């Protein structure tokens, strides 16, 4: 194996053989553990439950019902076949005009109608991954750097760094103030980079936050925008979780801040938004990534780059019809928020029953779970030991905070919206059993309890119809395999 690796390194490019992709991090290792032993309520009830994948699967029934009512939206149906030739031959990388209008309109809806978006500034990309990489290619050269508050999405190391050659400089946020970003921390990270002769090109914000599930308020956004403008830095706002807000305070987009009279002095050319339908609509497989920039030159450059990651015209055509259905969109957004709120409450209440708390959050498809009380000691070695037990014995794929560059051991991101109610209850039962064993401190009985737990399978009562072998295919299983893209 070593010889083959060395041989490949000799004949492949440095980009192809370097380790900058980040796939070897615990974040992705957890996904691999799930892929090797995926939970199934009937076929593999002791398998790993996937709680490391931020997918929104709570409203597929609404989309499926819409499809049944609107067969004309598909060019592969009898009702839509008349559009087949035109859609199949469309190659303009600007995208279908009706699609760009629909995206702009949907972005307005997800931001409460408080801001307008110009369809001419909508640029397509292959998912949020492609959109993030494209915007970095437009703004920076290899060796340049971007500031990013930590904890941050682990795959940013792939999306933003791997092929672009830029650096990410963490702005460390602390649990003492609920991981809120502060002006002091931003200034310190920026000044330290300057002292190291690193050229900082911008600041990247994820709002709502992944992994925290929190939103930035107007005051914070104004402060950060003033800072980036003062230092002539780009501000890139990843807003792909905009419509996952399920509680107050409401989401505030950077586009809304730009329209505030107090911010009229700011240079809009330095502000850019990344968006997607992967989280808000639960459609990661459609690979809808969007770059929205207030800079004409960036729009022009990003549009040229989009040739490498276009959205298929068939997908554009379908989504244009769906997103232009205002009645559907209004109902979908309201129902999605309601279901997310209910799932979040059910899950966090279940954790609280055994003394586990999470960072208070109002958005996202996950919780930032505090397991510091379960650590042997306050070290990252202890965090990784706990994580391995949760993966291998409890059989839950949760993501350790260290993979998000969190500077405090014991925090874990756990996703709750990518599964059905029954699977959530099994996951909670496993957690309750594990915490009971862990807190008991009776090591002599721990193995016996573990064996009994496995024997019982921790299975709850399932709807026979939901899990009927005849209707449960791999593609319709409660938790699909995890692609290494978002």
C-alpha positions as CSV (number, residue, x, y, z in Angstrom):
1,X,0.0,0.0,0.0
2,X,2.9,2.4,0.9
3,X,4.6,1.7,-2.4
4,X,1.3,2.3,-4.4
5,X,0.8,5.6,-2.5
6,X,4.4,6.8,-3.3
7,X,3.9,5.7,-6.9
8,X,0.7,7.8,-7.2
9,X,2.4,10.8,-5.5
10,X,5.0,10.6,-8.2
11,X,2.6,10.6,-11.2
12,X,-0.2,12.8,-9.8
13,X,-0.3,16.5,-9.2
14,X,0.4,18.1,-5.8
15,X,-3.2,19.2,-5.5
16,X,-4.4,15.6,-6.1
17,X,-2.1,14.1,-3.5
18,X,-2.1,16.7,-0.7
19,X,-4.0,16.4,2.5
20,X,-5.7,19.8,2.4
21,X,-9.1,18.3,1.5
22,X,-9.7,17.6,5.2
23,X,-11.4,14.2,4.6
24,X,-9.3,12.7,7.4
25,X,-10.8,14.8,10.1
26,X,-13.1,13.2,12.8
27,X,-16.0,15.1,11.2
28,X,-15.8,12.9,8.1
29,X,-14.6,9.8,10.0
30,X,-18.0,9.8,11.7
31,X,-19.7,9.7,8.4
32,X,-17.5,6.8,7.3
33,X,-18.5,4.9,10.5
34,X,-22.1,5.4,9.6
35,X,-21.6,4.3,6.0
36,X,-19.9,1.1,7.3
37,X,-22.7,0.3,9.7
38,X,-25.9,2.3,8.9
39,X,-28.8,2.1,11.2
40,X,-32.0,0.5,9.8
41,X,-35.0,-0.2,12.1
42,X,-35.5,-3.7,10.7
43,X,-32.3,-4.8,8.9
44,X,-29.7,-3.2,11.3
45,X,-31.3,-1.9,14.5
46,X,-27.9,-1.8,16.3
47,X,-26.3,0.3,13.5
48,X,-24.9,3.8,13.7
49,X,-27.6,6.5,13.6
50,X,-26.5,9.4,11.4
51,X,-26.6,12.6,13.5
52,X,-23.6,14.3,11.8
53,X,-25.5,15.2,8.6
54,X,-27.2,18.6,8.5
55,X,-30.1,17.8,6.3
56,X,-33.7,19.0,6.4
57,X,-36.0,16.0,5.8
58,X,-39.0,17.2,7.8
59,X,-41.1,18.6,4.9
60,X,-40.5,16.3,1.9
61,X,-44.2,15.4,2.0
62,X,-45.1,19.0,1.1
63,X,-42.8,18.9,-1.9
64,X,-44.1,15.5,-3.0
65,X,-47.7,16.8,-2.8
66,X,-46.8,19.8,-4.9
67,X,-45.1,17.6,-7.5
68,X,-48.3,15.5,-7.8
69,X,-50.4,18.6,-8.3
70,X,-48.0,20.1,-10.8
71,X,-46.8,17.4,-13.3
72,X,-46.2,20.1,-15.9
73,X,-43.1,21.2,-13.9
74,X,-41.3,18.1,-15.1
75,X,-40.2,17.9,-18.7
76,X,-40.3,14.1,-18.3
77,X,-44.0,13.9,-17.8
78,X,-46.8,13.8,-20.4
79,X,-47.9,17.3,-19.2
80,X,-44.4,18.8,-19.5
81,X,-43.0,17.1,-22.5
82,X,-43.7,20.1,-24.8
83,X,-40.9,22.0,-23.0
84,X,-38.4,19.1,-23.3
85,X,-36.5,20.3,-26.4
86,X,-36.1,23.9,-25.3
87,X,-35.0,23.0,-21.8
88,X,-32.6,20.2,-23.0
89,X,-30.9,22.5,-25.5
90,X,-30.5,25.6,-23.2
91,X,-26.8,26.2,-22.4
92,X,-26.6,29.9,-21.3
93,X,-24.5,29.9,-18.1
94,X,-26.6,32.9,-17.0
95,X,-29.3,30.4,-16.3
96,X,-33.0,30.4,-17.2
97,X,-34.4,33.9,-16.6
98,X,-37.4,32.4,-14.8
99,X,-35.1,30.4,-12.5
100,X,-33.1,33.5,-11.5
101,X,-36.3,35.4,-10.9
102,X,-37.6,32.6,-8.7
103,X,-34.4,32.4,-6.7
104,X,-34.4,36.2,-6.1
105,X,-38.1,36.1,-5.0
106,X,-37.5,33.1,-2.7
107,X,-34.5,34.9,-1.1
108,X,-36.8,37.8,-0.4
109,X,-39.4,35.5,1.2
110,X,-36.9,33.8,3.4
111,X,-35.8,37.2,4.7
112,X,-39.3,38.3,5.6
113,X,-39.8,40.5,2.6
114,X,-37.7,43.2,4.2
115,X,-35.1,43.4,1.3
116,X,-35.2,43.0,-2.5
117,X,-32.8,41.0,-4.6
118,X,-32.0,41.6,-8.2
119,X,-32.3,38.5,-10.5
120,X,-29.4,39.9,-12.6
121,X,-27.1,39.4,-9.7
122,X,-28.0,35.8,-9.1
123,X,-25.1,33.5,-10.2
124,X,-25.4,29.7,-10.2
125,X,-22.9,27.2,-8.7
126,X,-22.7,23.5,-7.9
127,X,-24.2,23.7,-4.4
128,X,-22.9,25.8,-1.5
129,X,-19.6,24.1,-1.9
130,X,-19.1,25.4,-5.4
131,X,-20.5,28.8,-4.5
132,X,-18.1,29.2,-1.6
133,X,-15.1,28.1,-3.7
134,X,-16.0,30.3,-6.6
135,X,-16.4,33.5,-4.5
136,X,-12.9,32.8,-3.0
137,X,-11.4,32.4,-6.4
138,X,-12.9,35.7,-7.4
139,X,-11.7,37.6,-4.3
140,X,-8.2,36.2,-3.4
141,X,-5.0,34.8,-4.5
142,X,-3.1,31.7,-3.1
143,X,-1.6,32.7,0.2
144,X,-4.2,35.3,1.0
145,X,-6.3,34.8,4.1
146,X,-9.8,35.2,5.4
147,X,-10.9,35.6,9.0
148,X,-13.6,33.2,10.1
149,X,-15.3,32.9,13.6
150,X,-14.8,29.6,15.2
151,X,-16.3,27.1,15.8
152,X,-16.9,26.9,12.1
153,X,-18.1,24.4,9.5
154,X,-15.3,21.8,9.1
155,X,-15.7,21.4,5.3
156,X,-14.7,25.1,4.9
157,X,-11.2,23.8,4.9
158,X,-12.1,21.9,1.7
159,X,-14.5,24.4,0.2
160,X,-12.5,27.6,0.8
161,X,-8.9,26.4,1.0
162,X,-8.1,23.2,-0.8
163,X,-8.0,24.3,-4.5
164,X,-7.8,28.1,-3.9
165,X,-4.7,28.0,-1.8
166,X,-6.0,30.6,0.7
167,X,-5.6,30.5,4.4
168,X,-8.3,30.5,7.1
169,X,-7.6,32.4,10.3
170,X,-9.9,31.5,13.2
171,X,-11.5,34.2,15.3
172,X,-11.8,32.3,18.6
173,X,-15.2,32.6,20.3
174,X,-15.8,31.4,23.8
175,X,-18.6,29.7,25.7
176,X,-18.4,32.3,28.4
177,X,-20.5,34.6,26.2
178,X,-22.3,31.9,24.3
179,X,-19.7,31.9,21.5
180,X,-20.7,35.3,20.3
181,X,-18.3,37.1,18.0
182,X,-16.8,40.3,19.5
183,X,-15.1,43.3,18.0
184,X,-12.2,42.7,20.3
185,X,-11.7,39.1,19.0
186,X,-12.0,40.2,15.3
187,X,-9.5,43.0,15.8
188,X,-7.0,40.8,17.6
189,X,-7.2,38.1,14.8
190,X,-6.7,40.7,12.1
191,X,-3.8,42.4,13.9
192,X,-2.0,39.1,14.6
193,X,-2.3,38.2,10.9
194,X,-0.8,41.5,9.9
195,X,2.1,41.0,12.4
196,X,2.8,37.7,10.6
197,X,2.8,39.4,7.2
198,X,-0.4,37.6,6.1
199,X,-2.5,39.4,3.6
200,X,-6.1,39.3,4.9
201,X,-8.6,39.8,2.1
202,X,-11.9,39.4,4.1
203,X,-14.1,38.1,6.8
204,X,-16.4,35.1,6.3
205,X,-19.6,34.9,8.4
206,X,-22.1,32.0,8.6
207,X,-25.4,33.4,9.5
208,X,-27.3,31.5,10.9
209,X,-24.3,29.8,12.3
210,X,-23.2,26.2,11.6
211,X,-22.6,24.6,14.1
212,X,-24.1,26.9,16.8
213,X,-27.6,27.4,15.3
214,X,-27.6,31.0,16.4
215,X,-28.2,34.2,14.4
216,X,-26.3,37.5,14.3
217,X,-28.3,40.6,15.4
218,X,-28.3,44.0,13.6
219,X,-25.8,45.6,16.0
220,X,-23.3,42.9,15.5
221,X,-23.7,42.8,11.7
222,X,-23.3,46.6,11.6
223,X,-20.2,46.5,13.7
224,X,-18.6,43.8,11.5
225,X,-19.6,45.6,8.3
226,X,-18.0,48.8,9.6
227,X,-14.8,46.9,10.5
228,X,-14.5,45.3,7.1
229,X,-15.1,48.6,5.3
230,X,-12.7,50.4,7.5
231,X,-10.0,48.0,6.6
232,X,-11.1,47.6,2.9
233,X,-11.9,43.9,3.5
234,X,-14.5,41.7,1.7
235,X,-17.4,40.5,3.8
236,X,-18.7,37.1,2.6
237,X,-22.0,36.1,4.3
238,X,-22.9,32.4,4.1
239,X,-26.7,32.5,4.6
240,X,-27.7,29.0,3.5
241,X,-29.6,28.4,6.8
242,X,-31.7,31.6,6.4
243,X,-35.1,29.8,6.4
244,X,-34.3,27.4,9.2
245,X,-35.0,30.0,11.9
246,X,-37.7,28.5,14.1
247,X,-37.7,30.9,17.0
248,X,-37.0,34.6,17.9
249,X,-35.0,36.6,17.1
250,X,-35.8,36.7,13.4
251,X,-33.0,36.3,10.8
252,X,-31.3,39.5,9.6
253,X,-29.5,39.3,6.3
254,X,-26.5,41.4,5.5
255,X,-28.5,42.7,2.5
256,X,-30.9,44.3,5.0
257,X,-28.1,45.9,6.9
258,X,-26.8,47.5,3.6
259,X,-30.2,49.2,3.1
260,X,-30.1,50.8,6.6
261,X,-29.5,54.6,6.3
262,X,-26.9,54.4,9.0
263,X,-24.8,52.2,6.7
264,X,-25.0,54.3,3.6
265,X,-21.3,55.1,3.9
266,X,-20.3,51.4,3.4
267,X,-18.9,50.2,0.1
268,X,-21.3,47.6,-1.2
269,X,-18.7,46.3,-3.7
270,X,-17.1,44.5,-0.7
271,X,-20.2,42.6,0.3
272,X,-21.2,39.2,-1.1
273,X,-23.8,36.5,-0.1
274,X,-23.6,32.7,-0.6
275,X,-26.9,30.9,-0.7
276,X,-28.3,27.5,-1.4
277,X,-31.5,25.4,-1.4
278,X,-29.8,22.5,0.3
279,X,-30.8,23.4,3.9
280,X,-33.9,25.7,3.5
281,X,-35.6,23.4,1.1
282,X,-33.9,20.2,2.0
283,X,-32.6,19.6,-1.6
284,X,-28.9,19.0,-1.4
285,X,-28.9,16.5,-4.3
286,X,-30.1,19.2,-6.6
287,X,-26.8,21.0,-6.1
288,X,-28.3,24.6,-6.1
289,X,-25.6,27.0,-5.0
290,X,-26.0,30.8,-5.4
291,X,-23.6,33.7,-5.4
292,X,-25.2,37.1,-4.9
293,X,-22.8,40.0,-5.0
294,X,-23.2,43.7,-4.9
295,X,-20.0,44.0,-7.0
296,X,-20.5,44.0,-10.8
297,X,-17.0,42.8,-11.5
298,X,-17.5,39.9,-9.1
299,X,-20.8,39.0,-10.7
300,X,-19.1,38.9,-14.1
301,X,-16.1,36.8,-12.9
302,X,-18.3,34.4,-10.9
303,X,-20.6,33.9,-13.9
304,X,-17.6,32.9,-16.1
305,X,-16.5,30.5,-13.4
306,X,-20.0,29.0,-13.1
307,X,-19.3,27.1,-16.4
308,X,-17.5,24.6,-14.2
309,X,-20.5,23.9,-11.9
310,X,-23.8,24.8,-13.6
311,X,-27.2,23.6,-12.4
312,X,-28.9,21.5,-14.9
313,X,-31.6,23.3,-16.9
314,X,-34.1,20.5,-16.0
315,X,-33.6,21.3,-12.3
316,X,-33.8,25.0,-13.0
317,X,-37.1,24.6,-14.9
318,X,-38.6,22.4,-12.1
319,X,-37.6,24.8,-9.3
320,X,-38.7,27.9,-11.2
321,X,-42.2,26.5,-11.3
322,X,-42.1,25.5,-7.6
323,X,-40.6,28.7,-6.2
324,X,-42.9,30.9,-8.3
325,X,-45.9,29.3,-6.6
326,X,-46.3,31.9,-3.9
327,X,-49.0,30.0,-2.0
328,X,-46.8,26.9,-1.8
329,X,-43.7,28.9,-0.7
330,X,-45.5,30.7,2.1
331,X,-47.0,27.5,3.4
332,X,-43.8,25.6,3.1
333,X,-41.7,28.2,5.0
334,X,-44.3,28.4,7.8
335,X,-44.7,24.7,8.1
336,X,-41.0,24.0,8.0
337,X,-40.3,26.5,10.8
338,X,-43.1,24.9,12.9
339,X,-41.8,21.4,12.4
340,X,-38.2,22.4,13.1
341,X,-39.3,24.1,16.3
342,X,-41.2,21.0,17.4
343,X,-38.3,18.6,16.6
344,X,-35.8,20.9,18.4
345,X,-38.0,21.1,21.5
346,X,-38.6,17.3,21.5
347,X,-34.9,16.6,21.1
348,X,-33.5,19.2,23.6
349,X,-36.2,18.3,26.2
350,X,-35.1,14.6,25.9
351,X,-31.5,15.6,26.5
352,X,-32.4,17.8,29.5
353,X,-34.1,14.8,31.1
354,X,-30.6,13.3,31.7
355,X,-28.9,16.6,32.5
356,X,-27.5,17.4,29.1
357,X,-27.9,21.0,27.9
358,X,-27.3,22.7,24.6
359,X,-26.3,26.2,23.6
360,X,-29.6,28.2,23.3
361,X,-30.3,28.4,19.6
362,X,-33.1,29.6,17.3
363,X,-32.0,28.2,13.9
364,X,-30.4,25.4,12.1
365,X,-30.8,21.7,11.8
366,X,-28.7,20.9,14.8
367,X,-27.8,21.6,18.4
368,X,-24.5,22.5,20.0
369,X,-24.5,19.9,22.7
370,X,-22.5,20.4,25.9
371,X,-21.0,17.1,27.1
372,X,-18.2,18.6,29.2
373,X,-19.6,16.9,32.3
374,X,-18.8,13.5,30.7
375,X,-15.2,14.2,30.0
376,X,-12.5,12.4,32.0
377,X,-10.6,15.7,32.0
378,X,-10.8,19.0,30.1
379,X,-8.6,18.0,27.2
380,X,-9.1,17.3,23.5
381,X,-7.7,13.8,24.1
382,X,-10.6,13.2,26.5
383,X,-13.0,14.7,24.0
384,X,-11.8,12.3,21.3
385,X,-12.0,9.3,23.7
386,X,-15.6,10.2,24.5
387,X,-16.4,10.7,20.8
388,X,-15.0,7.2,20.0
389,X,-17.2,5.7,22.7
390,X,-20.3,7.5,21.3
391,X,-19.5,6.3,17.7
392,X,-18.4,2.7,18.5
393,X,-20.5,1.8,21.5
394,X,-23.5,4.2,21.6
395,X,-23.6,4.0,17.8
396,X,-24.4,7.7,17.2
397,X,-22.5,9.8,14.8
398,X,-22.2,13.1,16.4
399,X,-19.4,15.6,15.5
400,X,-16.8,16.6,18.1
401,X,-16.2,20.3,18.6
402,X,-12.5,20.1,17.9
403,X,-13.4,19.3,14.2
404,X,-15.1,22.7,14.1
405,X,-12.0,24.3,15.5
406,X,-13.7,24.9,18.9
407,X,-11.1,25.8,21.5
408,X,-13.0,24.3,24.4
409,X,-13.2,20.5,24.7
410,X,-16.5,18.8,25.3
411,X,-18.8,20.4,22.8
412,X,-20.5,18.3,20.0
413,X,-22.8,19.2,17.1
414,X,-25.7,16.8,16.8
415,X,-28.2,17.0,13.9
416,X,-31.9,16.3,14.5
417,X,-33.7,17.1,11.2
418,X,-32.4,14.3,9.0
419,X,-34.5,11.5,10.4
420,X,-38.0,10.5,11.3
421,X,-39.6,10.7,14.7
422,X,-39.0,7.0,15.6
423,X,-35.3,7.3,14.9
424,X,-35.0,10.4,17.0
425,X,-36.6,8.5,19.9
426,X,-34.1,5.6,19.5
427,X,-31.2,8.1,19.5
428,X,-32.5,9.7,22.7
429,X,-33.0,6.3,24.3
430,X,-29.4,5.4,23.5
431,X,-28.2,8.7,24.9
432,X,-30.2,8.3,28.1
433,X,-28.8,4.8,28.6
434,X,-25.3,5.9,27.9
435,X,-25.4,8.8,30.3
436,X,-26.9,6.6,33.0
437,X,-24.0,4.2,32.7
438,X,-21.4,7.0,32.5
439,X,-22.8,8.9,35.5
440,X,-23.1,5.8,37.6
441,X,-19.3,5.5,37.8
442,X,-19.7,1.7,38.3
443,X,-17.2,0.5,35.9
444,X,-17.7,-3.1,37.0
445,X,-21.3,-3.0,35.8
446,X,-20.6,-0.9,32.7
447,X,-19.8,-3.8,30.4
448,X,-22.8,-5.8,31.6
449,X,-25.1,-2.8,31.0
450,X,-23.6,-2.3,27.6
451,X,-24.2,-5.9,26.6
452,X,-27.8,-5.8,27.9
453,X,-28.3,-2.5,26.0
454,X,-27.2,-4.2,22.7
455,X,-29.4,-7.2,23.5
456,X,-32.4,-5.0,23.9
457,X,-31.5,-3.1,20.7
458,X,-33.2,0.0,22.3
459,X,-36.0,-0.5,19.8
460,X,-39.1,1.4,20.3
461,X,-42.5,0.7,18.7
462,X,-42.6,1.5,15.0
463,X,-45.4,2.0,12.6
464,X,-45.5,-1.2,10.6
465,X,-46.6,0.6,7.5
466,X,-43.7,3.1,7.7
467,X,-41.1,0.4,7.9
468,X,-42.7,-2.2,5.6
469,X,-40.0,-4.1,3.7
470,X,-41.9,-3.7,0.5
471,X,-41.8,0.1,0.6
472,X,-38.5,0.8,2.3
473,X,-35.8,1.0,-0.3
474,X,-32.2,2.2,0.3
475,X,-33.1,5.6,-1.2
476,X,-36.1,5.9,1.1
477,X,-34.4,4.8,4.3
478,X,-34.7,7.1,7.3
479,X,-31.1,8.2,6.9
480,X,-29.3,8.1,3.5
481,X,-25.6,7.6,3.1
482,X,-23.6,10.7,3.6
483,X,-22.0,12.4,0.6
484,X,-18.8,14.4,1.3
485,X,-20.4,17.6,-0.1
486,X,-23.2,19.8,1.1
